[in-house]
Amino acid sequence: MGGASEAFHLPAPQNGAKLQVFFVPGNPGSLGFYRKFFSDLHALLNSSSGPGVGVSFHAVAQAGHELSFGDADIESHQSTAQSNREKKRYNLAFQSRHKATFIQTHIEPSALVCLVGHSIGCYIAVEALSQLPFLIQAQVIYITLLMPFVRW
């Protein structure tokens, strides 16, 4: 599925994750805002899980949203970002397919899955789940919606 996006992964401390957490951010869709949260959550989940139960953490930014630009000149980054937005626009259906593809690519066959979405990422996560094959859907044991943008 096309569309450049930043991804973030924290592996399970043991070999093979028993639980995989997949996170879908809200708007503006980059992961920099969430990095401290990811690290703290990963540490907490792994310290509180029993022996042999590893938790891995995956997050993927919204397709087409800019990667973090570090110390780059802000004006230069903004003009590049504007140019990139004019080239292609990604709608919610595309973002949902993008996340479903990401999950299918990174899921471990024997792991249980927790989906977490924030704001518009809640909608995208639920839509992505509906697009996954049944065998993968069956691995999803929990969905957490943090401040959902849309009410069901």
C-alpha positions as CSV (number, residue, x, y, z in Angstrom):
1,M,0.0,0.0,0.0
2,G,1.6,3.3,-1.1
3,G,2.1,6.3,1.0
4,A,5.2,7.0,3.1
5,S,4.8,6.8,6.8
6,E,6.9,6.7,9.9
7,A,6.7,3.5,12.0
8,F,7.8,2.8,15.5
9,H,8.4,-0.6,17.1
10,L,9.4,-1.7,20.6
11,P,10.0,-5.5,20.6
12,A,9.0,-7.8,23.4
13,P,11.9,-8.4,25.8
14,Q,11.5,-12.2,25.4
15,N,11.7,-14.1,22.1
16,G,8.4,-13.6,20.4
17,A,5.5,-11.5,21.6
18,K,2.5,-13.0,23.3
19,L,0.7,-9.7,23.0
20,Q,1.1,-7.2,20.2
21,V,-0.2,-3.7,20.6
22,F,-0.9,-1.7,17.4
23,F,-1.3,2.0,17.8
24,V,-3.0,4.4,15.3
25,P,-2.4,8.1,16.0
26,G,-4.9,10.9,15.7
27,N,-4.4,14.1,13.7
28,P,-1.9,15.4,12.6
29,G,-0.8,11.7,12.3
30,S,2.9,11.8,13.3
31,L,4.4,9.7,16.0
32,G,6.7,12.2,17.7
33,F,3.9,13.4,20.0
34,Y,3.4,9.8,21.4
35,R,7.0,8.5,21.8
36,K,7.3,9.0,25.6
37,F,3.8,7.5,26.0
38,F,4.9,4.5,23.9
39,S,8.0,3.9,25.8
40,D,6.3,4.2,29.2
41,L,3.4,1.9,28.2
42,H,5.8,-0.7,26.8
43,A,7.9,-0.7,30.0
44,L,4.8,-0.9,32.2
45,L,3.2,-3.7,30.2
46,N,6.4,-5.8,30.2
47,S,7.1,-5.2,33.9
48,S,3.6,-6.3,34.9
49,S,3.3,-9.3,32.6
50,G,4.3,-12.7,33.9
51,P,7.3,-14.7,32.9
52,G,7.3,-15.8,29.3
53,V,4.7,-13.2,28.4
54,G,6.2,-10.5,26.2
55,V,4.5,-7.4,24.9
56,S,5.6,-5.7,21.6
57,F,4.5,-2.3,20.5
58,H,3.9,-1.1,17.0
59,A,2.8,2.3,15.8
60,V,2.4,3.7,12.3
61,A,1.9,7.3,11.3
62,Q,-0.8,8.4,8.9
63,A,0.3,7.8,5.3
64,G,1.5,10.9,3.6
65,H,2.0,12.8,6.9
66,E,5.5,14.3,7.2
67,L,8.2,12.6,9.1
68,S,9.8,14.5,12.0
69,F,12.2,17.1,10.7
70,G,14.6,17.5,13.6
71,D,16.8,20.5,13.3
72,A,15.8,21.3,9.7
73,D,14.7,24.8,8.8
74,I,11.0,25.1,9.5
75,E,10.2,27.3,6.5
76,S,12.0,24.9,4.2
77,H,10.1,22.0,5.8
78,Q,6.7,23.8,5.5
79,S,7.2,24.5,1.8
80,T,8.2,20.9,1.2
81,A,5.2,19.7,3.2
82,Q,2.9,21.9,1.2
83,S,4.3,20.6,-2.1
84,N,3.9,17.0,-0.9
85,R,0.2,17.6,0.1
86,E,-0.6,19.0,-3.3
87,K,0.8,15.9,-5.0
88,K,-1.6,13.4,-3.3
89,R,-4.3,13.5,-0.7
90,Y,-5.1,10.5,1.5
91,N,-8.7,9.9,2.6
92,L,-9.9,7.9,5.6
93,A,-10.6,4.8,3.4
94,F,-6.9,4.9,2.2
95,Q,-5.6,5.4,5.8
96,S,-7.7,2.4,7.0
97,R,-6.3,0.2,4.2
98,H,-2.8,1.4,5.0
99,K,-3.2,0.4,8.7
100,A,-4.7,-3.0,7.8
101,T,-1.8,-3.7,5.5
102,F,0.6,-2.6,8.2
103,I,-1.0,-5.0,10.8
104,Q,-1.0,-7.9,8.3
105,T,2.6,-7.3,7.6
106,H,3.8,-7.1,11.2
107,I,1.5,-9.5,13.1
108,E,2.9,-12.6,14.6
109,P,0.7,-15.7,14.0
110,S,0.6,-16.9,17.6
111,A,0.2,-13.5,19.3
112,L,-2.9,-11.9,20.7
113,V,-3.5,-8.3,19.5
114,C,-4.7,-5.1,21.1
115,L,-5.6,-2.2,18.8
116,V,-5.3,1.3,20.2
117,G,-6.5,4.4,18.4
118,H,-6.4,8.0,19.4
119,S,-9.0,10.6,18.1
120,I,-9.5,10.0,14.4
121,G,-7.1,7.0,14.8
122,C,-10.0,5.3,16.6
123,Y,-12.1,5.3,13.5
124,I,-9.2,4.3,11.3
125,A,-8.3,1.4,13.7
126,V,-11.9,0.0,13.7
127,E,-12.2,0.3,9.9
128,A,-8.8,-1.4,9.5
129,L,-9.9,-4.2,11.7
130,S,-13.0,-4.8,9.5
131,Q,-10.7,-5.1,6.5
132,L,-8.5,-7.8,8.0
133,P,-8.9,-11.5,7.2
134,F,-11.0,-13.4,9.8
135,L,-8.1,-15.3,11.2
136,I,-6.3,-12.1,12.1
137,Q,-9.5,-10.5,13.4
138,A,-9.8,-13.6,15.7
139,Q,-6.4,-12.6,17.2
140,V,-7.7,-9.2,18.3
141,I,-8.8,-9.5,21.9
142,Y,-9.1,-5.8,22.8
143,I,-9.6,-2.4,21.2
144,T,-9.0,0.7,23.1
145,L,-10.4,4.0,21.8
146,L,-8.7,7.1,23.3
147,M,-10.9,10.2,22.9
148,P,-12.7,8.9,19.7
149,F,-13.4,11.5,17.1
150,V,-16.6,9.7,15.9
151,R,-19.3,8.2,18.1
152,W,-20.7,4.8,17.1
